[in-house]
């Protein structure tokens, strides 16, 4: 007599059920991981622009400003231009002059709308807190001494 080869219907259903349960249990973990990566990337991008503004202010001996609109989740870099009338801040030319968008999945809370970076290396203080829906927070702070700090603490 020939032995049948293959799997029975019950064995196939059990394997599919087991795989479905594993996928169902792991999906929330992947979602939280993605939100955490998005939060980390957004906070690093903001800190990078702040560092760039500080460096440009020192190198070019002119004021640079980060302007942030928390409601629209957007920020950009401006340079003080005294050559045109009226004198004032103008959007920085080049790739750092574009408006940077923060993901709609993150909430934004800011201690102000702008921070000016001065030629002597110091800056106005500005704290921007980014928070995920899962409750994770990253705080990006421009300190008056010119230091840019990313921390896991927010504005309480």
Phi, psi and omega per residue, in radians:
X1 nan 2.450 -3.119
X2 -1.544 2.316 3.092
X3 -1.377 2.381 3.088
X4 -1.239 2.465 3.113
X5 -1.870 2.650 3.103
X6 1.967 -3.000 -3.085
X7 -1.945 2.661 3.077
X8 -1.431 2.865 -3.139
X9 -1.079 -0.661 3.139
X10 -1.128 -0.731 3.109
X11 -1.096 -0.744 3.124
X12 -1.120 -0.759 3.136
X13 -1.110 -0.723 3.133
X14 -1.124 -0.708 3.118
X15 -1.147 -0.757 3.117
X16 -1.114 -0.712 3.105
X17 -1.105 -0.761 3.124
X18 -1.099 -0.775 3.112
X19 -1.110 -0.706 3.119
X20 -1.087 -0.746 3.114
X21 -1.112 -0.765 3.121
X22 -1.091 -0.739 3.113
X23 -1.142 -0.745 3.129
X24 -1.070 -0.648 3.139
X25 -1.346 -0.512 -3.073
X26 -1.564 -0.349 -3.096
X27 -1.012 -0.813 3.109
X28 -1.045 -0.563 3.109
X29 -1.154 -0.711 3.106
X30 -1.154 -0.656 3.134
X31 -1.098 -0.819 3.128
X32 -1.123 -0.631 3.110
X33 -1.125 -0.753 3.135
X34 -1.117 -0.793 3.122
X35 -1.087 -0.662 3.112
X36 -1.138 -0.717 3.089
X37 -1.132 -0.723 3.116
X38 -1.105 -0.705 3.100
X39 -1.133 -0.797 3.113
X40 -1.087 -0.790 -3.127
X41 -1.122 -0.755 -3.132
X42 -1.126 -0.709 3.133
X43 -1.205 -0.671 3.086
X44 -1.163 -0.674 3.108
X45 -1.088 -0.779 3.125
X46 -1.113 -0.762 3.117
X47 -1.119 -0.638 3.126
X48 -1.118 -0.738 3.117
X49 -1.152 -0.678 3.099
X50 -1.115 -0.769 3.088
X51 -1.084 -0.710 3.108
X52 -1.087 -0.762 3.123
X53 -1.069 -0.752 3.125
X54 -1.087 -0.807 -3.138
X55 -1.109 -0.750 3.138
X56 -1.133 -0.650 3.121
X57 -1.091 -0.743 -3.128
X58 -1.236 -0.813 -3.071
X59 -1.159 -0.779 -3.067
X60 -1.600 -0.059 3.123
X61 0.982 0.759 3.072
X62 -2.560 2.795 -3.101
X63 -1.331 2.456 3.015
X64 -2.192 2.640 -3.083
X65 -2.371 2.387 2.952
X66 -1.687 2.199 3.078
X67 -1.988 2.278 -3.124
X68 -2.202 2.399 3.059
X69 -2.015 1.680 -3.063
X70 -1.084 -0.593 -3.124
X71 -1.142 -0.667 3.130
X72 -1.601 -0.113 -3.112
X73 1.007 0.852 -3.105
X74 -2.429 2.576 3.071
X75 -2.544 2.745 3.134
X76 -2.687 2.932 -3.092
X77 -1.868 2.379 3.104
X78 -2.235 2.684 3.117
X79 -2.100 2.443 3.107
X80 -1.293 2.200 -3.101
X81 -2.105 1.856 3.138
X82 -1.574 -0.131 -3.059
X83 -1.350 -0.483 -3.126
X84 -1.689 2.719 3.036
X85 -1.802 2.296 -0.165
X86 -1.331 2.632 3.105
X87 -1.176 2.554 3.124
X88 2.944 -3.024 -3.126
X89 -1.443 2.350 3.108
X90 -2.170 2.579 3.136
X91 -1.002 2.328 -3.137
X92 -1.149 2.396 3.126
X93 -1.417 2.631 3.110
X94 1.749 -2.994 -3.039
X95 -1.177 -0.427 3.111
X96 -1.469 -0.068 3.112
X97 -1.588 -0.151 -3.140
X98 -1.271 2.839 3.069
X99 -1.405 2.173 3.125
X100 -1.665 2.278 -3.133
X101 -1.739 2.403 3.026
X102 -1.673 2.412 -3.069
X103 -0.885 2.476 3.080
X104 -1.171 -0.247 3.106
X105 -1.435 -0.110 3.133
X106 -1.946 2.495 3.025
X107 -1.661 2.642 -3.055
X108 -2.204 2.264 3.061
X109 -2.268 2.300 -3.054
X110 -2.289 2.550 3.104
X111 -1.366 -0.158 3.119
X112 -2.996 -3.075 -3.122
X113 -1.793 -0.179 -3.069
X114 -2.701 2.762 2.985
X115 -2.418 2.245 3.105
X116 -1.710 2.355 3.089
X117 -1.884 2.191 -2.991
X118 -1.775 2.777 -3.099
X119 -1.068 -0.386 3.131
X120 -1.487 0.041 3.054
X121 1.743 -0.217 3.126
X122 -1.595 3.023 -3.099
X123 -2.602 2.925 2.967
X124 -1.271 2.677 3.104
X125 -1.439 2.366 3.087
X126 -2.570 2.268 3.065
X127 -2.111 2.221 3.103
X128 -2.095 2.179 3.135
X129 -1.907 2.182 3.061
X130 -1.877 2.349 -3.102
X131 -2.330 2.431 3.083
X132 -1.554 2.922 3.105
X133 -1.169 -0.394 3.123
X134 -1.375 -0.104 3.101
X135 1.725 -0.040 3.086
X136 -1.259 2.504 -3.141
X137 -2.290 2.544 2.981
X138 -2.281 2.320 3.115
X139 -1.930 2.217 3.066
X140 -1.930 2.069 -3.043
X141 -2.145 2.247 2.956
X142 -1.682 1.969 -3.105
X143 -1.543 2.708 -3.104
X144 -0.988 -0.494 3.116
X145 -1.334 -0.075 3.120
X146 1.775 -0.121 -3.119
X147 -1.320 2.437 3.077
X148 -1.939 2.169 -3.045
X149 -2.192 2.349 2.997
X150 -1.907 2.229 3.112
X151 -2.391 2.924 3.124
X152 -1.582 0.162 3.117
X153 -1.761 2.590 3.123
X154 -2.050 -2.959 3.062
X155 -1.430 2.110 -3.110
X156 -1.632 nan nan
